Amino acid sequence: MPLNLLMRKKKPEQIVNKPSQDIVTLVDDALQLLNYMSREGAIELDERIAKNVVEAKFKVQNGTWQVEDETVFLLNYDALSKAVHPVTVESIQSVIPNERAEKRAPTKAESAVAWYRRYALLALVSLLIIQVYYLFGANLNSNLKHAFTEKAQLTLKLETLPANSLSNEYTQLNQSLETLEQQFDANYSLLKSWNRIWMLGLSFNPDLPDYNQLSFQLRAEQLSLNDPELKIKQQQLQLEQAHYLSQLTFFEHDLFSDSILNVLQSYILPLLYGLLGAFIFVLRDLLREIKSLTFTYDDEIRYRLRLPLGSLAGMIVGWFLKPEDAGLGASLSPMALAFLMGYHVEILFAMMDKAIANIRKQLEPNQITPQSK
């Protein structure tokens, strides 16, 4: 029989072709999905799909791949992918390590867990340090203001009593004032050390205002050289000037600590609480996806984006939102609310969208459109 006649009688589907590299990759992926289904046992394995995948593997290896095999395999691969959804080949490779490799490298899931665990711990430690620093400064600032006010009241009471009074009231007030001054000096010394962290090595060296400097100068010039108490009066004037400068330094430290406490309370602490909430959400969601074998690189990108969103959500709470605005009453402090918004940023976005919608509704009736006559 002529050769051309034999070729005409041979069916097209019987012609052997070399499968493309894409088909070879899909066959390997299908085998991984079958291994996952067999190992987990939670999904019923279709015998026809399993048989087709195994036959496709051996046909690729033996070089007996035919045109009709590719169509049948693709249909079975589609059914297999739908059966294991949301698990994919990428998620399996990201979670399950390759035991056949000579040198086992950490999977994407292991790398992600290590990264988020490390930086979540760093965020927690940073938050604790700054929170303790804030509370320490706030207590010093409050105690100093209270001691300053109480010292002024005791001094005023003592001035109303005779200087040579030996009454119990005078003695008690004098002792109380001495104790209070010691407490004041101790708090003031600690507050200066607390401020030094933010002053970056600088120190307050206030100068006398021009008016006060001229006043002290004129008073010094008015002292008579023939006055027998000239030296005492000069010392008293110097003490008065030093006392004035010390008060200026005290108020500068007090105002500086107030500013730092406001910055910590309104910006830094809410940001860190929001960041910590975002880390907790990511670690919790990461654990769930690793357990269900659905973690992929796309999830890693989503988690990285969530961290700055959580930080911003916490800081926005520090700016605008109060617990009563969120319908939570007084059950949550602003810092706890910042943590909650960082953990679930969708709540904040929903509230912002609702606020914008309410503003738009209020503005729409007030918009007057000119009507043509």
Secondary structure by P-SEA (a helix, b strand, c coil): ccaaaaaaacccccbbbbbcaaaaaaaaaaaaaaaaaaaaccccccaaaaaaaaaaaaaaaaccccaaaaaaaaaaaaaaaaaaccccaaaaaacccccccccccccaaaaaaaaaaaaaaaaaaaaaaaaaaaaaaaaaaaaaaaaaaaaaaaaaaaaacccccccaaaaaaaaaaaaaaaaaaaaaaaaaaaaccccccccccccccaaaaaaaaaaaaaccccccaaaaaaaaaaaaaaaaaaaaaaaaaaaaaaaaaaaaaccaaaaaaaaaaaaaaaaaaaaaaaaaccccaaaaaaaaaaaaaaaaaaaaaacccccccccccccccaaaaaaaaaacaaaaaaaaaaaaaaaaaaaaaabbbbbcc
